[in-house]
């Protein structure tokens, strides 16, 4: 039902179109010439099979250009393009065939060369089908887009794997002197040399748009390459800083490589630098991160190796806190880097803490590890983490489990104290000689008026204590809440050493005490001071006494209340020993009229010379041994029971041990069980053969003093009397009540927890029973 | 057999000779009636025991750390009396029985 207006409209449109095609030519001349031009142009553009040499274009370029001109003038180029693309779509199977062929080759051989050949082949297709440049950028880009879309759609999944392999091989390619044959297209004229070995490869990829499409893949290849390199060069190498080396490697190897994929279009060095900056800092960051991860994995062993591994720690510090190229100074970049740095720090640091804690738990904090080893490792951890993180947040987090564990070990204090005074046997003490000796540091509140005050680091936990970097000993001592325990243990240790000193040389001990005074304060070590003075006084007194009356006895005279409780099983020395003691005491009393001596006969050592009929024996023995041999000089034969009655307070085992000493030395002989006889004349065979076999020194390191623990147990015995008393009188009592009443007892300083432990121990021994929290004696 | 002692390193404790001859080892020892610290310890104002912090004997047979007693005597409230029995304090002359301490 065409109306008139529609009819008019249609005819006008037709007229217009006709005029566009016909131009100003008379008749349909223009139309004819257009149709010819269209024919030529579309024929020219028609995508041909490049495998078929006959179909190659051999048109007269003059005519083709004229034809395109005409089509362009008639504004039919878009129609032409549509037709061209349509033709292309129809011819696609040709390309597809090639792609499948090369991919099959790749999949069977697994070599990246096949992918390279595929790419060159595709470039050849691309170039063959490419319309001439005169048609303008629109058509060219439409063509490129269509071509790329097409090839991407026909790539099988294995292509990305192959492409990745190919990219990975470019790292070697970039440094090759000349490109291997597979990296240049076959049809490249031999005269034309590419500027770089990998030039053709990258340019081909660029042409096909592979670089854009696989950008993330390319960077991931580079990441992997970096990782592999870092692991290869840096693993277990802690003796030199690796980060600078890695950076050098980046500039030497990776940056030249990066120019092709990331800065192809750069015309000058500056331009290239600007183009590389973003991606460069990403890679640099990755180097840092990889190194960081590696070092974190190795951190436990690094700490063991400290201080040889100091460089590795420096790396870790730098790498974990300052990623980014040094020369970046653009503001925007800096802001971004800051952000990155923070993120980095936070997640890497927690990673470090987790890893180290796990390693410690697995390798350190178990019953198989010696306390000394744990302490040494703890000290190393302190030193190491202080390098990485001066504020000490990491240290606090890592150290916490170690400290808890150490607190649970019985011999921790002794170990620390032993290293404090530089126990000779271990060789390397925990304390660094060069570290300045400081007083123990107490926790201090933040001083907000300090202009250099800084807030706690963001990842510090709520219970993080801002302790200023303190010295190692302070940290060790702070494992325990009070330092009294240390002082007590120190006293015990000092006692052992002082009583063992024979040549009167206390300089070492004096020096130690002076050092410790600085640490623990004058008052805490007052007792030790008295001990040292007792030593010097003893010497002075002895010199005086010897001048009056020379005697072989050289006692150390101690002030009872200032020395740790000594073992109390003293006895009366027999014979000449007693005489000497008494005469010495007399001389002493003359010298110090208001004082007298009380001998601790069981302590000390005596050097004896025993003159027998056929031989003399020289030996240094403890007093009990000496007393026994003295008894034998009065009477040839003694039974053990007789000896036990002779030394009232000495245990039978001790006497037996002393007897054995002399038997081993061939002085006594066990005639029958528990009956010993003096050998005036050596019994040739059996004892002689025995004598050299015994190599252990007669004078053992007898511990004169009770350890702090034994002392506590000793004290608890006293308190048990109290507890027993109150339970007898009052029947049943709750723990809190017992504790409250014990508080009245002199010297009672236990916590209720300790009391609970003690009561529990008593219950196990069947002394008390507990019901509903009420304690009661068992009867 | 003859046993010769070449060298004897012994250990002894010193005690004040306060006239009592109880040689019990485990006795805690007497304490000063003023500061309640054992005689062999030192008075609260001293650091070193022994000759630096000697004892003082009264004719009333009471014994104190010298420093403790002098401080007490120095106060007006003491009226120069022994703090134990409120008799006038007279320092005893210590006669040293040179020949035989026991």
Interface residues (C-beta under 8 A of the other chain):
Chain A: X499 X502 X526 X529 X530 X533 X537 X552 X553 X554 X555 X556 X557 X558 X559 X560 X561 X562 X566 X568 X570 X576 X577 X580 X581 X585 X586 X589 X590 X592 X593 X594 X595 X596 X597 X598 X599 X600 X601 X603 X604 X605 X606 X607 X608 X609 X610 X611 X612 X618 X623 X626 X629 X630 X632 X633 X678 X680 X704
Chain B: X1 X2 X3 X4 X5 X6 X7 X8 X9 X10 X11 X12 X13 X14 X15 X16 X17 X23 X25 X26 X29 X38 X40 X41 X47 X48 X49 X50 X51 X54 X55 X94 X96 X98 X100 X101 X102
